[in-house]
């Protein structure tokens, strides 16, 4: 029998549904994702750490879950990390039956195995309207038959990057001609795949590792969860890199865009409800070229605070927020969106080619 649950937002708004995942009360930042597919990739995206993810597409679970297999290099074959990172998933209509050539189990079975709650029967369109009007809020998933078990919510000021980053240096494609240091703030597996496919050696280091002592040809700043203000150690290491008289290429994605901009001297601010979808239009500044991009972020760079030798590279066509920066002279650039997609459109994967050509 499906247990009844209540999603209670910090402003007191309540939504009622039933449980289909692991049964435990949880709390976190409630966000919404408007993508029509890709829940296995989103659930395993480390950037969702600490969050209750609402999917606006009504039917979820109909294509099941792919096998959790790993490649020879240790990366998952179909997922974006080695486990689910969201605290819970909130859907309108969970499909108990699935059909897909690569599906091996139901979404519910996967959630239960990884001890992640899932709730269905929620009016996700109304929930999204509330979040759009109020902004993202903390929320709690409570089981109606366990009224005394109320979890504590924590998100602001928590260093989620430290929770999801690797703990030691990991190398891929060892012996390749060009070496790229990748700062792992919560890197998605497809970023690593995109670099490995282009024949470079990737030296993956923890978020607080001083990479400046290593020998390398280029620097890559990966995505990650939470507030970039918690990554001051990383910012200082990037500043040392930018100040080095030996100029080497640098590319950043998502939080990497924020950390590079912060190291340059720009200000970061929190968006009202963030960008989490596959259909975010961004325009390359100085052109009429527009790309449809995959995004997952709650913070943005204040373009007006960029120093004189930096400029915006992309701009969001929905709200005008920054979607990337570049240095006017040196080969340093970044994207707030996800060129590696996974899931979502691959229109901007060429940015990896642009980076590798600079090495």
N, C-alpha and C positions, 0 to 999 in steps of 0.2 A: 504494500500500500504506500502511495506517495505521501510523504509528510508535508504538511502545510508550513510555509515559510513566509516571513515578512521582510521586505527590504525597507529599512527606515533611514531616510536621509537626515543630515544634520539639522535641516530646517523643520523637521517633524513630519514631512511628507512620507506617506507609506504606500507601498505597492505589495499586493498579495499574490502568491503563486505557490508552486509545489517544487519539491526537491527532486532532481534526477541524478545528482552527482554524489560526492562524498558528503556525509551528513555531520557537519559541525558548524557552529556559528563563527562567522568571520567578519572582519571590518577592514576598510581601506578606502582609497579615493575612487569614487564612482565616475567612470569615463564612458564615452560611447564611440563605437567604430561603425562607420557606414558602409564598409566593404560588403560585397555580395557573396564572397567566398574566401577561403584561406584561413579558416579557424585553427587548423593544426599549426600553421606557421605563426599566427598571432599568439596563440596560447604559449608557445615556446620562445617567443621573443622576449629576451631579458628586459627590454625597455618597459614592459608592463608590470614589473615587480612592484608589489604593494598596492595593486589596483584591482577593482572589481570591474570587469570588462562587460559592457552592454553591447550586444550586437543588434543593429537596427534592422538588418535583413530578417524577415519574419521566420523563415524555415531554416533551422540549424540542425546538423547531424545527419542529413540525408545521404551524404557520401562517406560516412564513417570516418575511420582514422587509418592512415597508412602504417606500415610496419615500422617499428622503432629500431631500424638497423643502422649500422655504422660503416663508414668507408675505411679503407686501409689506413688513411691518415688520421683516423680518430674522430672525424666529423660525422654528424648524423646524416643519413642519406636523404631524408625527406623533411626533417624538422629543422628549426633554427637554433636549437641548443639541446642539451641533454635531458631537459625536464620542463614541465609546465612552470611558468613564472607568475601568471596572474593568480590572485588570491581566490577569485571566483569568476564564473561566467554567468551572465544574465541574458536569457533569450525569451522570445515571444512564444515560439512553437517548436518544441524539441521533437525530432523525428526518431522514434525508437527503431525503425527499420532503416537499413542503409543499403545502397547499391553503388558499387564503384569497382573498377578493375583492380585498384590498388588498396581497397579497404579490407582491413583484417579484423576490426573490432568496432564496437559502438563507441560513440563519444562518452556515453555514461560510464561504460566499463573502464575507459582510460582515465576519466576523472576520478573514479573510485580508487583505482590502483595508485594514483599519485596523490590521493587525499585532498582533492580540490573540489569544493562545492559547485554545484550547477543548479540554477533555478529556472523554471519555465512557467508559462502562463502569465508573464508580466507584460503589461502594455508598454512595450519598449519605445514606441513612437511618443507616447505621452511623457515617459521618463526622459527621453532625449529633449523634448520641448522644455521640460523643467530645468535640465542641465544647461541648455542654451540660454535660457532667460536669466537664470541665477548664476551660472558658472559651475564648474565642477565642484562637487561637494564630497565630504566624507560620508560614508554610509555603513550600515551594519545589516548583515543577513542573520535574522533571528528565527529559530524554530519555535513555532507556536506552542508546542508541547514542552518546551524547555524555557519558560519565561525568565528564569533566574540566571541563565547563562547568557550574559551580555558581553561581547568582546570589546576590547579597547581599540580605538582607531589610531593609527599613527602613519603619517606621511611627510608632513612638513618638517624639514630639517634632518630627516633620516638619510644616512648615506647608503642608499641602495646599490650604488656602484660598487662599494666595497663588498657587498653581499654576492654580487653576480660575476665580478671579475675573476679571471684565472689567478691562481696563487703562485705560480712559478712560470719561468720562461718556457714557451713551447715553440718548436721550429717546424715549418712545413717546407717542402721542396728544398731541403738542405743541399748546398753545393751549386745552386743556380747562380748565374752571372751577377744578377742584381739583388741586393738585400733591402727589404722593406721592414722597418720596425712598425708594428701595429700595436697601439695603446688600447688595451682591452678594458673598456668601461662597461662592457656588457654586449660584446660584439655578436651580431647575428652570423650564423654559419655561412650564409650565402655571400657575405662580404669576403670571408676567407676563401670561399670557393672561387669567387670572381678574380681574386688576386692570384691564387694558385694556378688557375687555368691560363693566366697570362705569363706563366713561366718564371715568376720571381720567387726568391726565397722569402718567406714571411716569418719574422721573429715576433711572436705574440708575447707581449709583456703585461704584467699587472698594471692597474690604473695608477698606482703610486710609485712605480719603478722609474729610476733615473736612467733613461735610455741614452742620455747624452754621452755616456762613457763607451757605448757600443760602436762598432764599425758598421755603417749602413749607408745606403744610397738615397733613401727616401723615407718620409715619416707619414704614417696613416693613423688618423684619429677616429676611433670607432664610435658607434652609438652607445647609449646607455640610459638607465632609468633615473628618474628623480630630478633634483635640483642641481644644476652645475655649480652652484655656490659651495657644495660639499666637496668639490674636487680641486681645492686650491693647490694641493701638491702637484697635481697634473698641470695646472695652469703655469706654475712656476717652472716646471720642466720644459714646457712648450716655449716659454719666454726665453729660456737659455738657448733653445734650438734656434729661435728666430734671431737672436742676437749674435749667433755664431758667424764669424766672417766667411766661413765656408758655407755658401748658400746651397741648400739641397731642397728638392721638391717636397711639398706637404699637401695632403688632401684629407679633408674631414667629412664625416657624414653624421647628421642629426646632432647628438650631443657634441660630436667632434666639431661641428660648425660653431656651436656656442663656446666651446673651450678655446678654439683658435681665435675667435673674435674677442673673447675675454682676455686672452693672453696679449692680443694686440692693443687692448685698452678700451674695448666697447662695453656697453651695459647690456645685461640680460634681464628680461622681465617675464612674468608668467602670463600666458594667454588665458582668456576667460574660460574657454572650454577645449582648447587644443585642436590639433588636426590629427585625426586618426581615420584613415580611409585609403582607397585605391584611386580616387578620382579628383585629386587636388590639382588644379591647373596652376602652373608656374610659368612666368615669362622670363626669358633671358634678357637682362637689362641691356638697353641699347639696341635691341632687335624687336621684331614683331613675332619671333619664334616662341611658341607656347608648347609646353610639354604636360602630359597627364602623368601624375606621380603618385607613388605610394608613400604615405606619411604616418608617423606615430610620434608626436611630441606635444608637450604641454608648455614649453618655454620657447622664447624667441629672442633673436638679437635685435636691439634697437639700432636700426641703420643710421639714424641721425647721430649716434654716438661713436661711429667708426672714425678712427684717426684719418688725417688727410691723405696718407699713402695707401689707404684701403678703400674699397668701394663695394656696394652691393653687387652680387653676380646674378641672382635670381630674385623675383618678387612674386608673392602669392596673388593670384588674380581675383580671389574671393575677398580677402580682407586687407590686402596691401602689405602684409607682414613680410619680414625678410625670409628668404629661402636659400641664402648662400652668400658668401663673400669671396673676394679675391684681392690679392695685393697688386698694386698698380705696376710694379716692376719685377718682383720676385715670383717664382713659380709656386705660390701658396694659394690654395683655393679650397672651397668647401661647399657642401649642399646640406640644407636643412632636411630635405626629403631623402628618400632611399633609392639611389640608382640601382642597387642590387635587387630591389623589389622583394619577391619571395615572401608573401605573395603580392601580386599586383602587376602593373604595366612595366615593361622593360625599356621604355623609350629613352631613358637616360643612362643606360649601362655604358654608353660610350665614354662616360667620365672616367671609368677605370682605364680605358685605352689612353685617354689624354694624360692621365697620371703616369702610367707605365712608360709612355714615350718620352717623358721628361727625365727619367732616371739615367 
